[in-house]
Amino acid sequence: MILEDNFFPEPEQHPATVTVAEICERFTAAGLPCKAERHQDEVRIIFESRKSNLVFTVNASGCPLTATMPDETDYDADFACVLFEVFDSIGWTYAPV
């Protein structure tokens, strides 16, 4: 599996009702421990022992609108599979940039 350096998961047909904190819990449960850090209108998910981070734009209630992965990444196939599984679980699709 090849993961693009930047990608924009987007809700399939409805806005996400899950919060970024809940997404972070799903990553941790799937074996990717992480923490969420809020910065104005975005939230960063920082994965333990990895350079890779996800950056979400969020609405006023903390629900994600878009997500990107900055260029500095250190993912592998296992890491990418977990990312996609978590996004699948919340009903998001992937659009390579």
Residue frames relative to the residue before (quaternion, step in Angstrom):
aa qw qx qy qz dx dy dz
M 1.0000 0.0000 0.0000 0.0000 0.00 0.00 0.00
I 0.1853 -0.7674 0.6057 0.0990 3.56 -0.94 0.90
L 0.1530 -0.7764 0.6075 0.0696 3.55 -0.90 0.97
E 0.4320 -0.6957 0.5107 0.2617 3.57 -0.78 0.98
D 0.5965 -0.5739 0.4173 0.3751 3.58 -1.15 0.56
N 0.7762 0.1343 -0.0763 0.6112 3.57 1.04 -0.74
F 0.1083 0.7784 -0.6149 0.0653 3.56 -0.95 0.77
F 0.2575 -0.7590 0.5825 0.1351 3.53 -1.19 0.58
P 0.1762 -0.7535 0.6234 0.1124 3.58 -0.24 1.16
E 0.0445 -0.8018 0.5959 0.0019 3.56 -0.96 0.79
P 0.5647 -0.5808 0.4442 0.3827 3.58 -1.06 0.65
E 0.5271 -0.6613 0.4326 0.3127 3.59 -0.95 0.87
Q 0.8350 -0.0950 0.0929 0.5340 3.61 0.55 -1.07
H 0.7747 0.2288 -0.1360 0.5736 3.58 1.21 -0.06
P 0.5747 -0.5871 0.4203 0.3852 3.60 -1.08 0.52
A 0.5549 -0.6108 0.4525 0.3381 3.54 -1.14 0.65
T 0.2157 -0.7597 0.5975 0.1389 3.56 -1.02 0.77
V 0.5477 0.5827 -0.3926 0.4543 3.56 1.30 -0.10
T 0.3771 -0.7163 0.5366 0.2384 3.59 -1.08 0.71
V 0.6396 -0.5083 0.3956 0.4196 3.55 -1.25 0.28
A 0.5943 0.5575 -0.3664 0.4491 3.61 1.07 -0.64
E 0.6626 0.4865 -0.3061 0.4802 3.61 0.98 -0.79
I 0.6108 0.5271 -0.3488 0.4769 3.61 1.07 -0.68
C 0.6253 0.5348 -0.3255 0.4659 3.57 1.01 -0.84
E 0.6395 0.5164 -0.3209 0.4706 3.60 0.99 -0.82
R 0.6425 0.5197 -0.3246 0.4601 3.60 1.03 -0.75
F 0.6296 0.5160 -0.3374 0.4728 3.60 1.01 -0.77
T 0.6584 0.5096 -0.3094 0.4594 3.58 0.91 -0.91
A 0.6630 0.5007 -0.3008 0.4682 3.60 0.94 -0.87
A 0.6912 0.4630 -0.2695 0.4849 3.59 1.15 -0.64
G 0.6586 -0.5490 0.3040 0.4152 3.60 1.25 0.19
L 0.6387 0.4658 -0.3449 0.5061 3.59 1.24 0.28
P 0.1866 -0.8051 0.5524 0.1087 3.60 0.15 1.23
C 0.1113 0.7943 -0.5837 0.1266 3.55 -0.96 0.91
K 0.1999 -0.7410 0.6179 0.1706 3.53 -1.35 0.05
A 0.3609 -0.7173 0.5564 0.2137 3.55 -1.22 0.54
E 0.0761 -0.7742 0.6278 0.0272 3.55 -1.03 0.89
R 0.2658 -0.7829 0.5459 0.1357 3.58 -0.71 1.09
H 0.0056 0.7605 -0.6479 0.0427 3.54 -1.06 0.94
Q 0.8094 -0.2180 0.0867 0.5383 3.61 -0.23 1.28
D 0.8284 -0.1872 0.1523 0.5054 3.61 -0.62 -1.11
E 0.7011 0.4020 -0.2904 0.5124 3.57 1.17 0.40
V 0.2060 -0.7425 0.6243 0.1286 3.51 -1.30 0.45
R 0.2183 -0.7601 0.6004 0.1188 3.54 -0.95 0.93
I 0.1997 -0.7182 0.6508 0.1437 3.53 -1.07 0.81
I 0.1503 -0.7890 0.5952 0.0260 3.51 -0.62 1.26
F 0.2423 -0.7804 0.5644 0.1172 3.57 -0.60 1.18
E 0.4922 -0.6629 0.4801 0.2965 3.58 -0.92 0.91
S 0.8611 0.1042 -0.1076 0.4859 3.57 -1.07 0.87
R 0.6611 0.4407 -0.3278 0.5112 3.61 1.12 0.62
K 0.4635 -0.6423 0.5310 0.3009 3.54 -1.26 0.52
S 0.5985 0.6032 -0.3495 0.3947 3.56 1.15 -0.65
N 0.0004 0.7648 -0.6437 0.0251 3.54 -1.08 0.87
L 0.2819 -0.7043 0.6129 0.2212 3.54 -1.29 0.35
V 0.1590 -0.7656 0.6168 0.0902 3.54 -1.09 0.77
F 0.1187 -0.7963 0.5926 0.0242 3.56 -0.69 1.16
T 0.2499 -0.6581 0.6702 0.2350 3.53 -1.19 0.58
V 0.1331 -0.8157 0.5624 0.0269 3.57 -0.96 0.86
N 0.4521 -0.6469 0.5307 0.3089 3.54 -1.26 0.43
A 0.7656 -0.3911 0.2524 0.4441 3.59 -1.31 0.03
S 0.7157 0.4313 -0.2714 0.4776 3.62 1.07 -0.58
G 0.6064 -0.6056 0.3432 0.3844 3.59 1.24 0.21
C 0.5001 0.6359 -0.4395 0.3903 3.58 1.26 0.20
P 0.4943 -0.6947 0.4370 0.2865 3.59 -0.90 0.88
L 0.2552 -0.7483 0.5963 0.1387 3.52 -1.19 0.75
T 0.7790 -0.0520 0.0539 0.6226 3.59 1.00 -0.88
A 0.1370 -0.7709 0.6135 0.1030 3.55 -1.30 0.27
T 0.0312 -0.7723 0.6342 0.0184 3.54 -1.13 0.73
M 0.2429 -0.7106 0.6312 0.1938 3.51 -1.32 0.35
P 0.4156 -0.7275 0.4832 0.2541 3.60 -0.50 1.16
D 0.7104 -0.5135 0.3044 0.3728 3.53 -1.28 0.52
E 0.6696 0.4817 -0.3199 0.4662 3.63 0.97 -0.70
T 0.1789 0.8032 -0.5382 0.1819 3.54 -0.13 1.29
D 0.1208 -0.7751 0.6159 0.0728 3.52 -1.24 0.50
Y 0.2929 0.7907 -0.4945 0.2110 3.55 1.01 0.75
D 0.1892 -0.7324 0.6411 0.1294 3.49 -1.35 0.39
A 0.7513 -0.3952 0.2546 0.4632 3.60 -1.24 0.03
D 0.6544 0.5103 -0.3256 0.4531 3.63 0.93 -0.81
F 0.6409 0.5153 -0.3122 0.4757 3.58 0.98 -0.87
A 0.6653 0.5062 -0.3013 0.4586 3.59 0.89 -0.95
C 0.6375 0.5339 -0.3351 0.4431 3.61 0.95 -0.83
V 0.6591 0.4907 -0.3178 0.4731 3.59 0.93 -0.83
L 0.6117 0.5439 -0.3544 0.4521 3.60 0.97 -0.79
F 0.7031 0.4691 -0.2731 0.4595 3.57 0.79 -1.02
E 0.6325 0.5331 -0.3385 0.4485 3.60 0.99 -0.77
V 0.6590 0.4949 -0.3143 0.4713 3.59 0.94 -0.84
F 0.6690 0.4790 -0.3134 0.4742 3.60 0.89 -0.84
D 0.6046 0.5401 -0.3515 0.4682 3.61 1.04 -0.69
S 0.6687 0.5332 -0.3028 0.4206 3.58 0.95 -0.90
I 0.7243 0.3733 -0.2497 0.5231 3.60 1.19 -0.38
G 0.5796 -0.6424 0.3528 0.3563 3.58 1.26 0.28
W 0.4833 0.6490 -0.4531 0.3741 3.60 1.11 0.63
T 0.2691 -0.7303 0.6043 0.1707 3.56 -1.24 0.57
Y 0.4115 -0.7163 0.5185 0.2208 3.56 -1.29 0.24
A 0.0685 -0.7833 0.6176 0.0140 3.54 -0.96 0.94
P 0.2899 -0.7689 0.5366 0.1918 3.63 -0.23 1.17
V 0.3719 -0.7267 0.5392 0.2071 3.53 -1.07 0.82
